[in-house]
Amino acid sequence: MPSTGASGDLLERADRCFLGAAGPDGPAVLPVASWSDGQALWMSAPTASLPATASDPEAEWVAYVPPRQAHEPGLLVHGRIRVYSLDDPLRLALHAPTISAAMAALAAHHAGAVLGAVGEAARAPHRWQPRNRAVIRLVVHARREVDPPDVGPGVAPPLPPVVPAAVRRGLAGRRRLVLVFGDPGDLHATPAVWGPGFVLRTPPTLRPDRGNGAVAAVDVEGPPGPRRPVGLALHGEVDAGGRLVPERMTSWCGPDMVSAAVAGPVAGGVVLPD
């Protein structure tokens, strides 16, 4: 698909995105640095973070590219991915020149993140080391612009106590997020805003139905220079009041990743960070 018009410009200027897929336990989302060659988004991620559907060449994936400036829309894209990793050395070898060029462009657009990754490599778990990373190419089949909802008055919801304190501090007050919801074959990604009780506000044409499996992701890259990304993904369902009812969470702070069940509903109100 050639990149034409405003949506093509947004795609070609993409430098990060939220990659969503239908996983075995509901929707999954992965915030990643990205680079576009005009027809596809290129990314790199630890193989351990990819859902099982990554090995299915026919699985449909979605990605949300957030706006780079406040007045711009975001971009929602649908497509299929190809994964290149040491688990498939033949494919990796056949496409080596193209992959090398794409990864060089990705590194050039994300020098700070690359430096941060090098600085963290010495203490990263084995499964997150560079040799256990995959190169991902999302071939874009469809795309549309979407305006993020206004934040409006209100406060951020208190995060579950099981979320590590460093992550809660890093995300304190953050109300903007990306929501991935739906089922295989009918998967959606959208910018959203949440408030107390995890009540969600989305664009009118991208509202999840009651009972939809969903995952909400909040991600902060940190200041310029070597960075320790901080983020949280809450997995659960959307209830009749448009509220995310979290069942489990995955958080990250640099290479440190924690996954745990969320025990019971999270109380409303304002909670100060640790």
C-alpha positions in Angstrom: 0.0 0.0 0.0 1.6 3.3 -1.0 1.7 6.0 1.6 -0.5 8.9 0.3 -2.1 11.8 2.0 -2.0 12.8 5.6 -2.2 9.2 6.9 0.8 8.3 4.7 2.8 11.3 6.3 1.8 10.1 9.8 3.0 6.6 8.9 6.3 7.7 7.5 7.0 9.9 10.5 6.2 7.1 13.0 8.9 6.6 15.7 7.0 4.5 18.2 3.8 2.5 18.3 1.7 0.2 20.4 1.6 -3.2 18.7 -1.6 -5.3 19.5 -2.5 -8.9 18.9 -5.1 -11.5 19.9 -3.3 -13.7 22.4 -4.4 -17.0 23.9 -5.5 -15.2 27.1 -7.1 -12.2 25.4 -5.6 -9.2 23.6 -1.9 -8.4 24.1 -0.1 -5.1 23.6 3.6 -4.2 23.2 4.9 -0.6 23.2 7.9 -0.5 20.9 10.1 1.9 19.0 9.3 1.8 15.3 10.4 3.0 11.9 8.4 3.1 8.7 9.7 2.4 5.2 6.4 3.9 3.8 4.6 0.5 3.5 5.5 -1.3 6.7 6.5 -0.6 10.3 9.7 -2.1 11.5 10.3 -2.9 15.2 12.5 -4.9 17.5 11.3 -6.7 20.6 12.4 -9.5 22.9 11.1 -12.9 21.6 9.8 -13.6 25.1 7.4 -10.7 24.9 5.6 -11.8 21.7 2.3 -13.7 21.9 1.9 -17.1 20.4 0.1 -15.7 17.4 3.4 -14.1 16.3 4.2 -17.4 14.5 0.9 -17.4 12.5 1.5 -15.6 9.2 -2.3 -15.1 8.7 -3.0 -13.6 12.1 -4.3 -10.0 12.0 -2.4 -7.4 14.1 -3.2 -3.8 14.9 -0.9 -0.9 15.9 -1.6 2.5 17.2 0.9 5.2 16.3 0.5 8.1 18.8 0.7 11.7 17.5 4.1 13.4 17.7 2.4 16.8 18.3 -0.6 17.8 20.3 -2.6 19.0 17.3 -2.1 15.9 15.2 -4.3 12.8 15.0 -3.0 9.4 15.8 -2.9 6.6 13.3 -4.5 3.2 13.6 -3.2 0.5 11.3 -4.1 -3.1 10.6 -1.8 -5.7 9.0 0.1 -8.9 9.2 3.6 -9.4 10.7 6.7 -11.3 9.8 9.1 -12.1 12.6 12.8 -12.6 11.9 14.8 -14.2 14.7 17.4 -16.8 15.5 14.5 -19.3 15.9 14.2 -19.2 12.1 17.8 -18.8 10.8 16.8 -19.5 7.1 14.4 -16.7 6.9 16.8 -14.5 8.8 19.6 -15.2 6.3 17.4 -14.8 3.3 16.3 -11.3 4.3 19.5 -10.2 6.1 20.4 -7.1 3.9 16.8 -5.7 4.2 16.7 -6.4 7.9 20.1 -4.8 8.5 19.1 -1.6 6.6 15.8 -1.4 8.5 17.5 -1.9 11.9 20.1 0.8 11.0 17.3 3.2 10.2 15.5 2.3 13.5 18.7 2.8 15.5 19.3 6.2 13.8 15.8 7.4 14.8 16.2 6.2 18.4 19.8 6.8 19.4 18.8 7.6 23.0 16.9 4.3 23.4 19.7 2.4 21.8 22.2 3.9 24.3 19.9 3.0 27.1 19.6 -0.5 25.9 23.4 -0.9 25.8 23.7 0.5 29.3 21.1 -1.9 30.6 22.4 -5.0 28.8 24.8 -6.1 31.5 22.0 -6.7 34.0 19.2 -7.6 31.7 17.7 -11.1 32.1 19.1 -13.7 29.7 15.7 -13.9 27.8 15.9 -10.1 27.1 19.5 -10.1 25.7 20.0 -8.9 22.1 20.5 -12.5 20.8 17.0 -13.3 22.1 15.4 -10.4 20.3 13.3 -10.5 17.1 12.9 -8.1 14.2 9.3 -7.5 13.4 7.8 -6.2 10.1 4.2 -5.1 10.2 2.9 -4.9 6.6 0.2 -2.3 6.6 -3.1 -3.4 4.9 -5.3 -0.6 6.1 -5.0 2.6 8.1 -7.1 5.4 9.4 -6.6 8.6 11.4 -8.1 8.8 14.8 -8.3 11.8 17.1 -7.4 11.1 20.8 -10.1 12.0 23.3 -9.5 15.1 25.4 -8.2 14.4 28.8 -10.7 16.8 30.5 -11.1 17.3 34.2 -10.4 14.4 36.6 -7.6 12.4 38.1 -5.8 9.2 37.2 -7.0 6.0 38.8 -5.0 4.4 41.6 -3.0 1.6 40.3 -3.2 -1.9 41.9 -0.9 -2.4 44.9 0.7 -5.3 43.1 2.3 -2.9 40.7 5.9 -2.2 41.7 6.4 1.2 43.5 8.9 2.4 40.9 6.4 1.9 38.1 3.6 3.6 40.1 5.9 6.6 40.7 6.8 6.7 37.0 3.2 6.7 35.9 1.7 8.9 38.6 -1.0 11.2 37.1 -0.9 9.6 33.6 -4.4 9.4 32.1 -3.7 8.9 28.5 -3.3 5.2 27.4 -3.8 2.9 24.5 -6.5 0.3 24.6 -6.5 -2.9 22.6 -9.8 -4.9 22.6 -11.9 -7.4 20.7 -11.4 -10.9 19.4 -9.3 -12.6 16.7 -10.6 -11.3 13.4 -12.2 -8.3 15.1 -9.4 -6.6 16.9 -9.1 -2.9 17.6 -6.7 -0.4 19.1 -7.5 3.1 20.2 -6.2 6.0 22.2 -8.2 6.4 25.4 -8.3 8.3 28.7 -9.1 6.7 32.1 -10.2 8.0 35.4 -11.0 6.7 38.9 -12.3 3.1 38.8 -10.6 2.6 35.4 -13.6 4.2 33.6 -12.5 4.5 30.0 -13.2 7.3 27.5 -12.5 6.5 23.8 -13.3 8.0 20.4 -17.1 7.4 19.6 -16.3 5.0 16.8 -13.9 2.9 18.9 -15.9 2.0 22.0 -15.5 -1.6 23.3 -18.7 -3.6 24.0 -19.6 -5.0 27.4 -17.6 -8.2 27.9 -14.9 -7.4 25.4 -11.5 -8.7 26.5 -9.1 -5.7 26.6 -5.7 -4.6 27.6 -4.8 -1.0 28.6 -1.2 0.1 28.2 0.5 3.2 29.7 4.1 3.8 28.7 6.6 6.5 29.5 10.0 6.7 27.7 11.6 9.0 30.1 13.9 12.0 29.5 16.2 12.4 26.4 19.4 10.4 26.5 19.8 6.9 27.8 16.3 5.9 28.9 14.7 3.4 31.2 11.2 3.0 29.8 8.5 2.6 32.4 5.1 1.1 31.6 2.1 -1.0 32.6 -0.3 -3.2 30.9 -3.6 -4.1 32.6 -5.5 -7.1 31.2 -9.2 -7.7 31.8 -12.7 -7.1 30.5 -14.8 -4.0 29.9 -18.0 -3.9 31.9 -21.4 -2.4 31.1 -20.3 1.0 32.5 -17.3 1.2 30.2 -14.9 0.4 33.0 -11.9 -1.9 32.6 -12.0 -4.6 35.2 -8.4 -5.7 35.6 -7.5 -9.4 36.2 -3.7 -9.4 35.7 -1.0 -6.9 35.1 2.5 -6.7 33.5 4.8 -3.9 34.4 8.3 -2.9 33.2 11.0 -0.6 34.4 14.0 -0.8 32.1 14.7 -4.6 31.6 12.9 -5.5 34.8 9.5 -7.0 34.1 6.9 -8.2 36.6 3.7 -10.1 35.9 1.0 -10.8 38.5 -2.7 -11.3 39.1 -4.7 -8.4 40.2 -6.6 -9.5 43.3 -10.1 -8.0 43.5 -11.4 -4.6 42.4 -9.2 -1.5 42.8 -10.8 1.0 45.1 -11.6 4.5 43.8 -10.2 7.7 45.1 -6.8 9.4 44.9 -3.7 7.5 45.9 -0.4 9.3 46.3 2.6 7.6 44.7 5.2 5.8 46.9 
